[in-house]
Amino acid sequence: MASKDETLTTEWKQITDGTQSVSIQVISGTAWFRDSPTKPPGNIQGHPVSSPKWLGVTPPQQMWGRSSGGEAKIIIT
């Protein structure tokens, strides 16, 4: 997978679909991540990851991400 820059807001966004391994680097802000087959409810928290941390995701995880408030910038590789 080529690197992909994403900006997360407070709305849950699907990062992986469970078919491939990826690395996620949080480059600014704090992001919350959750493994879920469906979009998590808007008011639920996730596992917090602050910049400049890395997170590895492997199948069959279906990872969702959002910012903890404002925006969080990530790179997916």
ChimeraX commands (.cxc) that place a marker at each C-alpha (Angstrom):
marker #1 position 0.00,0.00,0.00 radius 0.5
marker #1 position 1.29,3.45,-0.88 radius 0.5
marker #1 position 1.38,5.99,1.94 radius 0.5
marker #1 position -1.87,7.88,2.40 radius 0.5
marker #1 position -2.32,11.07,4.43 radius 0.5
marker #1 position -5.62,11.42,6.30 radius 0.5
marker #1 position -7.10,14.08,8.56 radius 0.5
marker #1 position -9.39,12.66,11.21 radius 0.5
marker #1 position -12.22,14.71,12.70 radius 0.5
marker #1 position -14.60,13.76,15.51 radius 0.5
marker #1 position -16.58,11.57,13.04 radius 0.5
marker #1 position -15.53,7.88,12.91 radius 0.5
marker #1 position -13.75,7.01,9.65 radius 0.5
marker #1 position -12.91,3.49,8.48 radius 0.5
marker #1 position -9.13,3.03,8.22 radius 0.5
marker #1 position -8.93,-0.68,7.27 radius 0.5
marker #1 position -11.43,-3.26,6.05 radius 0.5
marker #1 position -9.76,-6.29,7.65 radius 0.5
marker #1 position -8.05,-7.58,4.51 radius 0.5
marker #1 position -4.54,-6.17,4.85 radius 0.5
marker #1 position -1.87,-5.17,7.36 radius 0.5
marker #1 position -1.11,-1.46,7.72 radius 0.5
marker #1 position 0.92,0.85,9.92 radius 0.5
marker #1 position -0.68,4.06,11.15 radius 0.5
marker #1 position 1.43,6.99,12.33 radius 0.5
marker #1 position -0.28,9.77,14.26 radius 0.5
marker #1 position 1.64,12.89,13.23 radius 0.5
marker #1 position -0.43,15.54,15.04 radius 0.5
marker #1 position -3.11,15.58,17.70 radius 0.5
marker #1 position -4.61,12.59,19.47 radius 0.5
marker #1 position -6.60,9.94,17.63 radius 0.5
marker #1 position -8.92,7.27,19.00 radius 0.5
marker #1 position -8.97,3.87,17.28 radius 0.5
marker #1 position -11.49,1.01,17.56 radius 0.5
marker #1 position -11.67,-2.43,15.98 radius 0.5
marker #1 position -15.26,-2.90,14.83 radius 0.5
marker #1 position -17.05,-4.54,11.89 radius 0.5
marker #1 position -19.44,-1.55,11.79 radius 0.5
marker #1 position -19.12,2.18,12.38 radius 0.5
marker #1 position -18.90,2.84,16.14 radius 0.5
marker #1 position -21.46,5.14,17.75 radius 0.5
marker #1 position -20.39,8.79,17.66 radius 0.5
marker #1 position -20.17,9.20,21.43 radius 0.5
marker #1 position -17.99,6.14,22.15 radius 0.5
marker #1 position -14.30,6.50,22.92 radius 0.5
marker #1 position -11.50,4.40,21.47 radius 0.5
marker #1 position -7.90,3.48,22.24 radius 0.5
marker #1 position -6.06,6.86,22.42 radius 0.5
marker #1 position -2.87,7.30,20.40 radius 0.5
marker #1 position -1.02,10.65,20.53 radius 0.5
marker #1 position 1.59,11.97,18.12 radius 0.5
marker #1 position 4.24,10.87,17.31 radius 0.5
marker #1 position 3.17,7.25,17.91 radius 0.5
marker #1 position 2.70,4.26,15.59 radius 0.5
marker #1 position -0.05,1.64,15.53 radius 0.5
marker #1 position 0.07,-1.66,13.64 radius 0.5
marker #1 position -3.14,-3.21,12.32 radius 0.5
marker #1 position -3.39,-6.79,11.02 radius 0.5
marker #1 position -6.24,-8.83,9.55 radius 0.5
marker #1 position -8.96,-9.48,10.50 radius 0.5
marker #1 position -9.06,-6.16,12.39 radius 0.5
marker #1 position -11.42,-3.59,10.86 radius 0.5
marker #1 position -10.00,-0.37,12.26 radius 0.5
marker #1 position -11.90,2.88,12.66 radius 0.5
marker #1 position -10.36,6.18,13.73 radius 0.5
marker #1 position -11.42,9.64,14.85 radius 0.5
marker #1 position -9.84,12.59,16.61 radius 0.5
marker #1 position -10.35,13.05,20.33 radius 0.5
marker #1 position -11.38,16.63,19.51 radius 0.5
marker #1 position -10.56,18.98,16.63 radius 0.5
marker #1 position -8.36,17.28,14.05 radius 0.5
marker #1 position -5.71,14.55,14.14 radius 0.5
marker #1 position -3.42,13.93,11.17 radius 0.5
marker #1 position -2.31,10.38,10.35 radius 0.5
marker #1 position -0.26,8.59,7.70 radius 0.5
marker #1 position -1.35,5.09,6.66 radius 0.5
marker #1 position 1.24,2.77,5.05 radius 0.5
marker link #1:1,2 radius 0.2
marker link #1:2,3 radius 0.2
marker link #1:3,4 radius 0.2
marker link #1:4,5 radius 0.2
marker link #1:5,6 radius 0.2
marker link #1:6,7 radius 0.2
marker link #1:7,8 radius 0.2
marker link #1:8,9 radius 0.2
marker link #1:9,10 radius 0.2
marker link #1:10,11 radius 0.2
marker link #1:11,12 radius 0.2
marker link #1:12,13 radius 0.2
marker link #1:13,14 radius 0.2
marker link #1:14,15 radius 0.2
marker link #1:15,16 radius 0.2
marker link #1:16,17 radius 0.2
marker link #1:17,18 radius 0.2
marker link #1:18,19 radius 0.2
marker link #1:19,20 radius 0.2
marker link #1:20,21 radius 0.2
marker link #1:21,22 radius 0.2
marker link #1:22,23 radius 0.2
marker link #1:23,24 radius 0.2
marker link #1:24,25 radius 0.2
marker link #1:25,26 radius 0.2
marker link #1:26,27 radius 0.2
marker link #1:27,28 radius 0.2
marker link #1:28,29 radius 0.2
marker link #1:29,30 radius 0.2
marker link #1:30,31 radius 0.2
marker link #1:31,32 radius 0.2
marker link #1:32,33 radius 0.2
marker link #1:33,34 radius 0.2
marker link #1:34,35 radius 0.2
marker link #1:35,36 radius 0.2
marker link #1:36,37 radius 0.2
marker link #1:37,38 radius 0.2
marker link #1:38,39 radius 0.2
marker link #1:39,40 radius 0.2
marker link #1:40,41 radius 0.2
marker link #1:41,42 radius 0.2
marker link #1:42,43 radius 0.2
marker link #1:43,44 radius 0.2
marker link #1:44,45 radius 0.2
marker link #1:45,46 radius 0.2
marker link #1:46,47 radius 0.2
marker link #1:47,48 radius 0.2
marker link #1:48,49 radius 0.2
marker link #1:49,50 radius 0.2
marker link #1:50,51 radius 0.2
marker link #1:51,52 radius 0.2
marker link #1:52,53 radius 0.2
marker link #1:53,54 radius 0.2
marker link #1:54,55 radius 0.2
marker link #1:55,56 radius 0.2
marker link #1:56,57 radius 0.2
marker link #1:57,58 radius 0.2
marker link #1:58,59 radius 0.2
marker link #1:59,60 radius 0.2
marker link #1:60,61 radius 0.2
marker link #1:61,62 radius 0.2
marker link #1:62,63 radius 0.2
marker link #1:63,64 radius 0.2
marker link #1:64,65 radius 0.2
marker link #1:65,66 radius 0.2
marker link #1:66,67 radius 0.2
marker link #1:67,68 radius 0.2
marker link #1:68,69 radius 0.2
marker link #1:69,70 radius 0.2
marker link #1:70,71 radius 0.2
marker link #1:71,72 radius 0.2
marker link #1:72,73 radius 0.2
marker link #1:73,74 radius 0.2
marker link #1:74,75 radius 0.2
marker link #1:75,76 radius 0.2
marker link #1:76,77 radius 0.2
view
